[in-house]
């Protein structure tokens, strides 16, 4: 490939690659009738967050992380193999054009948030190339034509107790929130996370969003603020359009924003209009101009809402009490959603949208969601987020769960087994 040439450092990694492993176990979920595949239960396995792309553009491989390095699973056979044996700081995403995975490394004595290096590895040959040295923060996204990376970083250190709570377990990727309430008793995981987010938002730490050119590693600042910047996501079709969020307790921030990669065109996607209203876990549809997000106007009403950045059209699909999910995702053809459930309804589910009205300019189009349960997560502990991903052909949902005790990767077939 062209990116292996030139001044980039190329390292042969074939010696570290493992032979393909046998196909994993499969069974039919006795409750739903859908086929389940256990992909990999290697201790310390880690799959990407729900809005990071783990798939090659050809749709044949998915990348994920194990303690030994970067692995792929063949989506046709479910065989897995180790592509790169190395110490990885963060596995980022698959290239939208090249057959490569992007990842970061950092020195052992550098804390999370400090300087790091961005690399990519060819998923067929195992050859690696250094992309850039970055002074800090996190790379979170890659653009549609694979010319730019983007991320954010803190320009001043937050108070030490806040910084420590924000770190994730390096083996599992899970956050380690803890704290005590006014009565001195330990808080639940959710309450401790909420307490930490309140403190982090109030700290008003100066931050910047930046881009990195893949060709030469040049870094450019595109936005600065004392808002808590996070979840930077390039449009999957517009290589110069970014979405990002103002992080924090959702009822205290106007969360979802867009901006051009040159820093122009800053625009708010959703404005809170009801006290206590929250919106978040935003993600792009595959068309690259529709943004979907979880919207809760008051406690009794939750919606899966969308905004089209080209037309301004908005949709709100009412969530039933058993449809709430930690994360939603949209099928590649845009016809169905998935949800990973929560403590109230532990399922990987399929949701089919039904509009109640014909769309009209200037008005929100209302609708509902019809549910089909795909996989039971009855024994899942939701301190681990399933982070489900549709395979590019729309036939499977891949997720991570501890339903058998330890975290492992699974796939559920969308069509019911015959």
KEVEXTOR-74384 format. One record per atom (N, C-alpha, C): residue in three letters; x, y, z. Coordinates in steps of 0.05 Angstrom, whole numbers, plus 5000, padded with zeros to 4 digits. Atoms other than C-alpha are relative to their C-alpha. Layout:
<vexvos>
ALAXYZ;...
</vexvos>
This chain:
<vexvos>
UNK501749765000;UNK500050005000;UNK501750255000;UNK498449755003;UNK502250724986;UNK500950115027;UNK499349884975;UNK502150925059;UNK502449875014;UNK497750144988;UNK507650425075;UNK502650134991;UNK497649895012;UNK512650815031;UNK500750265013;UNK499249734991;UNK516351465043;UNK501549995026;UNK498449974975;UNK519151705110;UNK498849865024;UNK501250134977;UNK514351305153;UNK501549755008;UNK498650244991;UNK517450765196;UNK498249754996;UNK501550245007;UNK515350075172;UNK501349775016;UNK499050224984;UNK515949485218;UNK498649744992;UNK501350255006;UNK514748765198;UNK499049875025;UNK501150134976;UNK510148425247;UNK499049724995;UNK501050275007;UNK508847765212;UNK500949795020;UNK499050194981;UNK513147405263;UNK498249985025;UNK501750004976;UNK508247615318;UNK497249914995;UNK502850075006;UNK501947405282;UNK499549715006;UNK500750284993;UNK498346785305;UNK498449874978;UNK501650145019;UNK495146245264;UNK497150035006;UNK502949984995;UNK487546285255;UNK499149795020;UNK501050184980;UNK483845975313;UNK497549864989;UNK502450145010;UNK478145465303;UNK497550175004;UNK502649864997;UNK471045715295;UNK499049975028;UNK501050014972;UNK467845875362;UNK497449865003;UNK502550134995;UNK461745575394;UNK497650164991;UNK502549875008;UNK454745735369;UNK497749865013;UNK502550124989;UNK447745615397;UNK497750184993;UNK502449855004;UNK440645855391;UNK499050105027;UNK501049894975;UNK438246335445;UNK497349875006;UNK502550154995;UNK432745925479;UNK497650185004;UNK502249824996;UNK428546545493;UNK499250144974;UNK500649845024;UNK429046925427;UNK499949834974;UNK499850165025;UNK430546375376;UNK502050104980;UNK497949895018;UNK436346765346;UNK502749865006;UNK497450134998;UNK443246465333;UNK502050185013;UNK497949864986;UNK448846675379;UNK502749874993;UNK497350105004;UNK456346615364;UNK501850135022;UNK498049904982;UNK461646685418;UNK502550044984;UNK497749945018;UNK467247035380;UNK502749965014;UNK497550014986;UNK472747095432;UNK499650055030;UNK500149964971;UNK473147005508;UNK502750025012;UNK497349954989;UNK480547155515;UNK499950205023;UNK500049814978;UNK481547475583;UNK501350274992;UNK499049745007;UNK482448225575;UNK499250104972;UNK500949915026;UNK478948265507;UNK498550275003;UNK501349745000;UNK476348955489;UNK499150074972;UNK501149915025;UNK471749185433;UNK499550305000;UNK500149715002;UNK470849895408;UNK497350115010;UNK502449864991;UNK465850395435;UNK498050014977;UNK502150045020;UNK459150395399;UNK500250184975;UNK499949825023;UNK460650995353;UNK502750004986;UNK497550035014;UNK467650775331;UNK499849774980;UNK500350215021;UNK468050385266;UNK502149785004;UNK498150224998;UNK471249695276;UNK500349834975;UNK500150185024;UNK470149425205;UNK501650114977;UNK498749925025;UNK474249435141;UNK497850104981;UNK501949905020;UNK470949795083;UNK498949784983;UNK500950235015;UNK470349125048;UNK497949835016;UNK501950144983;UNK466148875106;UNK500749725008;UNK499350284995;UNK470048235117;UNK501349965027;UNK498550024974;UNK473948385182;UNK499050205020;UNK500549824978;UNK472648685250;UNK502550005018;UNK497749984983;UNK478348935294;UNK499150015029;UNK500449974971;UNK478748875370;UNK502749955014;UNK497549994985;UNK483948865425;UNK500049775020;UNK499550194979;UNK486848325470;UNK502750095012;UNK497549914987;UNK492748395519;UNK502549974982;UNK497650055017;UNK497548115466;UNK500250204978;UNK500049815022;UNK495548635414;UNK497450024985;UNK502449955016;UNK490648745357;UNK499249744985;UNK501150245014;UNK486248175331;UNK497950094980;UNK502349975018;UNK481248115275;UNK498449755000;UNK501750235004;UNK475347665266;UNK498950014971;UNK501150025027;UNK473247425197;UNK497049975003;UNK502950004997;UNK465847585192;UNK498549794984;UNK501250225015;UNK464647015144;UNK500349735014;UNK499450264988;UNK467746445184;UNK500150025031;UNK499649954971;UNK468446755255;UNK502749905010;UNK497350064992;UNK475746545255;UNK501450265008;UNK498549774990;UNK480347015293;UNK503049964997;UNK497150025001;UNK487647175286;UNK501250265011;UNK498549774990;UNK492747635318;UNK501550134977;UNK498849855022;UNK494848165268;UNK502650135009;UNK497749854990;UNK499848545312;UNK500449945029;UNK499350054972;UNK503348325375;UNK501650245010;UNK498649774989;UNK505048965412;UNK498450115023;UNK501449864978;UNK503249385473;UNK498550244989;UNK501749795011;UNK497349815451;UNK498950175023;UNK501349824981;UNK495150425490;UNK497050014995;UNK502850005008;UNK488550505453;UNK499749904971;UNK500950075027;UNK485550155393;UNK497950204992;UNK501749785007;UNK482150705354;UNK497749924981;UNK502150065020;UNK478350485291;UNK501349874976;UNK499050105025;UNK478950145224;UNK500050234979;UNK499949795021;UNK480850575163;UNK497649984982;UNK502450015018;UNK474850775121;UNK500649934971;UNK499350085027;UNK478750645057;UNK502249784999;UNK497850205000;UNK485150255073;UNK499249775018;UNK500450234983;UNK485249565103;UNK501950015023;UNK498149954978;UNK488449815166;UNK498450065026;UNK501049914974;UNK487249935240;UNK501850215011;UNK498449784987;UNK489450565276;UNK500049955030;UNK499750044971;UNK492050535347;UNK502150195011;UNK498149824987;UNK496250925397;UNK501849845019;UNK498250104980;UNK502250775440;UNK501050245016;UNK498749794984;UNK505451175497;UNK502049875018;UNK497950104983;UNK511451105541;UNK498949905027;UNK501050124975;UNK510650695605;UNK499750215022;UNK500049814979;UNK512051305648;UNK498250244994;UNK501849785007;UNK506851755613;UNK497249925008;UNK502750054990;UNK500051805646;UNK498050044977;UNK502249975020;UNK493451765607;UNK499550304996;UNK500449725006;UNK492352435572;UNK502650144992;UNK497549885007;UNK499752555562;UNK500849944971;UNK499150045028;UNK503952515497;UNK499749714991;UNK500350275011;UNK502751915452;UNK500750004971;UNK499450035028;UNK504151645383;UNK497749854986;UNK502150135016;UNK499051455329;UNK501349834979;UNK499050195020;UNK500450845286;UNK497649884984;UNK501950175013;UNK496850425236;UNK501349744991;UNK499050265008;UNK497549695218;UNK498449894977;UNK501450135022;UNK495849355153;UNK498949735010;UNK501350234989;UNK490848815170;UNK500649744985;UNK499350245016;UNK493348335116;UNK502949935004;UNK497150064998;UNK500948405121;UNK501150025028;UNK499049944973;UNK501748635193;UNK502150225001;UNK498149785000;UNK506349205171;UNK498950245013;UNK500949764985;UNK505949825214;UNK501450254990;UNK498949745008;UNK507150565200;UNK499250205021;UNK500649794981;UNK507651145248;UNK498750234985;UNK501549795013;UNK502651695232;UNK500850275012;UNK499549744988;UNK504152245283;UNK500849975029;UNK499549964971;UNK506852455351;UNK498050225009;UNK502149814991;UNK501252805390;UNK500650075029;UNK499249914973;UNK502453225453;UNK498249925023;UNK501850084978;UNK496452965492;UNK497149974991;UNK502950045005;UNK489052815497;UNK499449734988;UNK500950255013;UNK485552295454;UNK499350054971;UNK501050005028;UNK484552165380;UNK497449845001;UNK502650134997;UNK477151985372;UNK498749934973;UNK501450045025;UNK475451985298;UNK501850034976;UNK498649985025;UNK477751925226;UNK498050084978;UNK501949905019;UNK474652275166;UNK499649804976;UNK501050195020;UNK471251955106;UNK502049934978;UNK498050055021;UNK477052025057;UNK502749925011;UNK497650094987;UNK482151795108;UNK502450194996;UNK497949805001;UNK486152445107;UNK500550145027;UNK499849864974;UNK484852715177;UNK499149835023;UNK500950104974;UNK484452475249;UNK499150255016;UNK500849774983;UNK481052905302;UNK499649905029;UNK500450064972;UNK480752915378;UNK500050245016;UNK500049784982;UNK481053345439;UNK502049965022;UNK498150024977;UNK485753495497;UNK499550225020;UNK500149804979;UNK485953865562;UNK502650174999;UNK497749835001;UNK490554475561;UNK501150075027;UNK499049984972;UNK491254485637;UNK498949755015;UNK500850254986;UNK490853905685;UNK497750065019;UNK502149974981;UNK484353815723;UNK501049935028;UNK499150084973;UNK484753735799;UNK500649715001;UNK499150295000;UNK488253075816;UNK497849805006;UNK502150204994;UNK482152745847;UNK498149964977;UNK501750025024;UNK478052895785;UNK501449844978;UNK498550145021;UNK483452645738;UNK500149705006;UNK499750284992;UNK484251995777;UNK497349854995;UNK502650135003;UNK476751845775;UNK499349964971;UNK500750025028;UNK476451955700;UNK501549794985;UNK498450205014;UNK481551415683;UNK498549744998;UNK501350265005;UNK479450735656;UNK502049785006;UNK498450244996;UNK481950045674;UNK501449934974;UNK498650045025;UNK487449915623;UNK499549724988;UNK500650275010;UNK485449175616;UNK497249984989;UNK502850035008;UNK477949235610;UNK498850244986;UNK501249755012;UNK476849955587;UNK497850115016;UNK502249914984;UNK471650025641;UNK500850225019;UNK499449784981;UNK471350655684;UNK500049895029;UNK499750104973;UNK472950585758;UNK499050215020;UNK501149794984;UNK468351095790;UNK499449895028;UNK500750074972;UNK467651085866;UNK499850275015;UNK500349764984;UNK465851585920;UNK498149945024;UNK501750024977;UNK461951705984;UNK497950225000;UNK502149804998;UNK455452075997;UNK500250175024;UNK499949824977;UNK453852606049;UNK500049845026;UNK500150164976;UNK452552046099;UNK502549835005;UNK497550144997;UNK459551766088;UNK499949724989;UNK500350275011;UNK456951126056;UNK500949994971;UNK499250025028;UNK459750865990;UNK497750044981;UNK502049965021;UNK455951085928;UNK499949774981;UNK500250195022;UNK453350625874;UNK501750094977;UNK498449935023;UNK457250605809;UNK498850244985;UNK501349785015;UNK452051055775;UNK500150265015;UNK500049754984;UNK451751555832;UNK502850115002;UNK497249914999;UNK459351585837;UNK500850134973;UNK499549885026;UNK459751715762;UNK498850284998;UNK501349745001;UNK454652275768;UNK501450215017;UNK498549824983;UNK458452585826;UNK502550104987;UNK497549925014;UNK464952575786;UNK499450194977;UNK500649835023;UNK461652875724;UNK499350295009;UNK500749734989;UNK458853455766;UNK502650155006;UNK497549874993;UNK465853605792;UNK501750074976;UNK498449955024;UNK469153545724;UNK498950234984;UNK501249785015;UNK464254015691;UNK500650275015;UNK499649754985;UNK464954535747;UNK502950095000;UNK497249925000;UNK472554525741;UNK500750194977;UNK499549825023;UNK472054895673;UNK502849984990;UNK497250045009;UNK478554595649;UNK500250104971;UNK499649925028;UNK481054945585;UNK500749774982;UNK499650225019;UNK480954475525;UNK500250104972;UNK500149945028;UNK481954455451;UNK499349754984;UNK500450215020;UNK479554035392;UNK502150044978;UNK497949985020;UNK484753885339;UNK499749794978;UNK499850205021;UNK485953525274;UNK502949934996;UNK497350095007;UNK492053125252;UNK499949904971;UNK499950095028;UNK493753045178;UNK501449734999;UNK498850275001;UNK495052305164;UNK502450004982;UNK497850005019;UNK499752465106;UNK502750085013;UNK497549904989;UNK504952855147;UNK499950045030;UNK500149974971;UNK502552855220;UNK499650285010;UNK500349724991;UNK501353605221;UNK497550035016;UNK502349964982;UNK496753815278;UNK499050294998;UNK501249735001;UNK491854405276;UNK497750025020;UNK502149944981;UNK487454695330;UNK497550104985;UNK502349905014;UNK480254795307;UNK497950125019;UNK502049884981;UNK476454985371;UNK501249995028;UNK499249994972;UNK478055205442;UNK497750095017;UNK502249944982;UNK473455255502;UNK500749915028;UNK499950114973;UNK472755155576;UNK497749815005;UNK501950214999;UNK466854715561;UNK501549734999;UNK498850275000;UNK468253975571;UNK499549874973;UNK500250105027;UNK469553745499;UNK500449704998;UNK499750295000;UNK468553015482;UNK498549894975;UNK501550155020;UNK465752495433;UNK500250134972;UNK499649885026;UNK468752805370;UNK499549784979;UNK500750205021;UNK465852445308;UNK499950144973;UNK500349925028;UNK467052575234;UNK497549884988;UNK502150115016;UNK461152505188;UNK501149774983;UNK499050225017;UNK461851825151;UNK500050064970;UNK500049945029;UNK460752175084;UNK501250274994;UNK498949735004;UNK462952905092;UNK502650025014;UNK497450014987;UNK470452915105;UNK500850265015;UNK499349754986;UNK470253625133;UNK498050085022;UNK502149944980;UNK464253585180;UNK500449825025;UNK499750144975;UNK464953405253;UNK497650055019;UNK501949974978;UNK460053285310;UNK501649965025;UNK498750044975;UNK462253355382;UNK498050065022;UNK501949944978;UNK459153435451;UNK501350175021;UNK499349884974;UNK459453875512;UNK499349795021;UNK500450224981;UNK460353325564;UNK499250125027;UNK500949924973;UNK457553345634;UNK497349885006;UNK502750104995;UNK451053185669;UNK498150114979;UNK501549935024;UNK446253185611;UNK497950215004;UNK502149804995;UNK441053625644;UNK501250285005;UNK498749754994;UNK446254175653;UNK501650104976;UNK498449925024;UNK449354215583;UNK498249994975;UNK501050035028;UNK447054365512;UNK502149834986;UNK497850195004;UNK450753755491;UNK501049984971;UNK499250095027;UNK450753635415;UNK500550234982;UNK499149785017;UNK454454085366;UNK501249894974;UNK498550065024;UNK457354085296;UNK501950234994;UNK498049815008;UNK463354445267;UNK501549904976;UNK498350085023;UNK467554445203;UNK502849955010;UNK497350084992;UNK474554165206;UNK502050245000;UNK498449764999;UNK477354875194;UNK499250185023;UNK500949854977;UNK473855125257;UNK497650184995;UNK502349835006;UNK468155485221;UNK497449845004;UNK502750135001;UNK460655345223;UNK499149875026;UNK500950114974;UNK459855205298;UNK497050025003;UNK502949994998;UNK452555015308;UNK499049805020;UNK501350174980;UNK448254725363;UNK497949834987;UNK501950185012;UNK444154115344;UNK497449995015;UNK502450034984;UNK439254085402;UNK500150205023;UNK500249814978;UNK437154625451;UNK498049905021;UNK501850084979;UNK434154425518;UNK497750205004;UNK502349824997;UNK427154715528;UNK498449935025;UNK501450084976;UNK424654335590;UNK501949955022;UNK498350054977;UNK427654335660;UNK500449715004;UNK499450284996;UNK431153675670;UNK500349844974;UNK499850145026;UNK431253505596;UNK502949924995;UNK497350095006;UNK437153095573;UNK500149894971;UNK499650115027;UNK440052895505;UNK502949914999;UNK497350095001;UNK446152485490;UNK500349744984;UNK499250245015;UNK449651865462;UNK499450024971;UNK500549925028;UNK449352195394;UNK501749834981;UNK498550155020;UNK451551825331;UNK499050074973;UNK500749945028;UNK451551925256;UNK498649764987;UNK501050205018;UNK447151535209;UNK502049964977;UNK498150055022;UNK450851225150;UNK499950204978;UNK500249795021;UNK448251785104;UNK501950235005;UNK498149794994;UNK453052255140;UNK498850275005;UNK501249744994;UNK448052815150;UNK497749995019;UNK502050034979;UNK443052535200;UNK501349925026;UNK499050054974;UNK444752555273;UNK497849895018;UNK501950134982;UNK441052085321;UNK501050035029;UNK499249974972;UNK440952165397;UNK497749925018;UNK501950084979;UNK437451935460;UNK499050265013;UNK501349764990;UNK432552485482;UNK498049945022;UNK502050044979;UNK428752515548;UNK499050275009;UNK501149734995;UNK424153115555;UNK499150035029;UNK500650024972;UNK421252935622;UNK500149705007;UNK499450284992;UNK421752285662;UNK498249804986;UNK501850195012;UNK415651975630;UNK500349964970;UNK499850015029;UNK417752105558;UNK502949984992;UNK497450045011;UNK423951835524;UNK499749964970;UNK500250005029;UNK425251905449;UNK502749924988;UNK497750025017;UNK430151675397;UNK499650214979;UNK500549755015;UNK430952345362;UNK502250034978;UNK498149955021;UNK434352575298;UNK499850284990;UNK499849745012;UNK436653205264;UNK501649974974;UNK498650015026;UNK438553275190;UNK501450264996;UNK498449765001;UNK444253775183;UNK499750144973;UNK500549875027;UNK442453905109;UNK497350134998;UNK502749905004;UNK434953995113;UNK498750125025;UNK501249914975;UNK433654145186;UNK497749835010;UNK502350184993;UNK428453585189;UNK500749865026;UNK499850144975;UNK427253275257;UNK498049785003;UNK501750234995;UNK424352615279;UNK500249935030;UNK499950104973;UNK422452365349;UNK498349745002;UNK501250264998;UNK420951625359;UNK499749945030;UNK500550044971;UNK417651485427;UNK501149735008;UNK499050254988;UNK421250965469;UNK498049895020;UNK501650134980;UNK416950475507;UNK501749945025;UNK498550044975;UNK418850295579;UNK502049774999;UNK498150225002;UNK422349655557;UNK501950044976;UNK498249955023;UNK426149995499;UNK502450185007;UNK497749834992;UNK430950445538;UNK502549834998;UNK497450145004;UNK438150265522;UNK502350185007;UNK497649844996;UNK445050485542;UNK500950144974;UNK499349895026;UNK446550575468;UNK498149894979;UNK501450085024;UNK442650555404;UNK501950014976;UNK498549985025;UNK445450435334;UNK498049944977;UNK501750025024;UNK442450455264;UNK501249814980;UNK499150205019;UNK442849895213;UNK501250144975;UNK498849885023;UNK447050025151;UNK498050104979;UNK501949915020;UNK440850085107;UNK498050215012;UNK501749794988;UNK437550575156;UNK497249925007;UNK502850094996;UNK431350145166;UNK499449915029;UNK500550114974;UNK432249895237;UNK502150105020;UNK498149934979;UNK435550075303;UNK500649755017;UNK499550194980;UNK438849645355;UNK500350145027;UNK499649904973;UNK439049745430;UNK501249795017;UNK498750194983;UNK443149425484;UNK498849975028;UNK501550034975;UNK438049495540;UNK501350145024;UNK499149894975;UNK439449665612;UNK499049835023;UNK500750164977;UNK438049425683;UNK497049945000;UNK502850055001;UNK430549485669;UNK499149804980;UNK500750195021;UNK430449065606;UNK502649914987;UNK497450105008;UNK436648645592;UNK499949844975;UNK500150135026;UNK436648495518;UNK501850154980;UNK499249885025;UNK440148615453;UNK497549994983;UNK502649985013;UNK434048855414;UNK500250134973;UNK500449875026;UNK431849045344;UNK497550185003;UNK502249815000;UNK427349665338;UNK499450094972;UNK500849915026;UNK423449805275;UNK498350265003;UNK501549754997;UNK421150535268;UNK497450004985;UNK502549965012;UNK413950705252;UNK499250295003;UNK500749724999;UNK412251425234;UNK497050035003;UNK502849954995;UNK405551695259;UNK498950204981;UNK500949785018;UNK405152275210;UNK501950024976;UNK498449945024;UNK407652455140;UNK501850245007;UNK498249784993;UNK413852905149;UNK499050264987;UNK500749735009;UNK412253655142;UNK502250195007;UNK497949814996;UNK417254215134;UNK499550175025;UNK500149834976;UNK418754575200;UNK498749875024;UNK501250144977;UNK415254055244;UNK501549745006;UNK498850254992;UNK417953465283;UNK498249774992;UNK501650235008;UNK415652805254;UNK500049805023;UNK500050194977;UNK413252345311;UNK499749714990;UNK500250285006;UNK413451595312;UNK500549835024;UNK499650194978;UNK414350965354;UNK502049794990;UNK498150225005;UNK418850355357;UNK498749735006;UNK501050274995;UNK416849625349;UNK502449825007;UNK497850154989;UNK421149135388;UNK500149714992;UNK499550295002;UNK424148455372;UNK502549955016;UNK497750074984;UNK428748165424;UNK501749804985;UNK498250175015;UNK434947845393;UNK501649815019;UNK498350154982;UNK439247615452;UNK499450085029;UNK500449954972;UNK437947555526;UNK502650085013;UNK497749924984;UNK442747925572;UNK499249995030;UNK501250024974;UNK439147695635;UNK502050005023;UNK497950024979;UNK445647575673;UNK502250214996;UNK497949805006;UNK449448175645;UNK500150215022;UNK499549784981;UNK452448695693;UNK500650244984;UNK499849775018;UNK451549375661;UNK502150205008;UNK497649844998;UNK457749675691;UNK501849964977;UNK498750055025;UNK460349375627;UNK498050074978;UNK501849925022;UNK457249705565;UNK500349814977;UNK499950195023;UNK455449215509;UNK501150124974;UNK498849865024;UNK457149725454;UNK499649844975;UNK500650175023;UNK453649345399;UNK500650154974;UNK499449915027;UNK455649425326;UNK498649834979;UNK501150155023;UNK451849235263;UNK502349924981;UNK498150065021;UNK456148845214;UNK499250144974;UNK500649845024;UNK456649205147;UNK497849894982;UNK502150125016;UNK451948715113;UNK497350015015;UNK502549984985;UNK446648835168;UNK498949745010;UNK501050274992;UNK446148095184;UNK500449935029;UNK499350074973;UNK449248085253;UNK500450255017;UNK499249794980;UNK450048515316;UNK502249875018;UNK497850094984;UNK456648435352;UNK500150175025;UNK500149864974;UNK457048615426;UNK501849865020;UNK498250114979;UNK460948495490;UNK498349985025;UNK501650044976;UNK457848205552;UNK501549815019;UNK499050184979;UNK459647865618;UNK497949805009;UNK502250174993;UNK453447435616;UNK500849725008;UNK499050264992;UNK457646805623;UNK502150025022;UNK498149954978;UNK461847105679;UNK502150204993;UNK497949815008;UNK467847435645;UNK499250134974;UNK500749875025;UNK467347945588;UNK501049844976;UNK499350145025;UNK467247625519;UNK498550144977;UNK501349895023;UNK465347825448;UNK498149794988;UNK502050185011;UNK459047535417;UNK498850144975;UNK501649905022;UNK454847615354;UNK497349865001;UNK502750125002;UNK447347515346;UNK499050054972;UNK501049975027;UNK444147395279;UNK497350145001;UNK502549845000;UNK438647895262;UNK497649844991;UNK502150175009;UNK434447395224;UNK499749765019;UNK500450224981;UNK431346855268;UNK500949734987;UNK499050265010;UNK434546165261;UNK497749824991;UNK502150175010;UNK430545665221;UNK500249725011;
</vexvos>
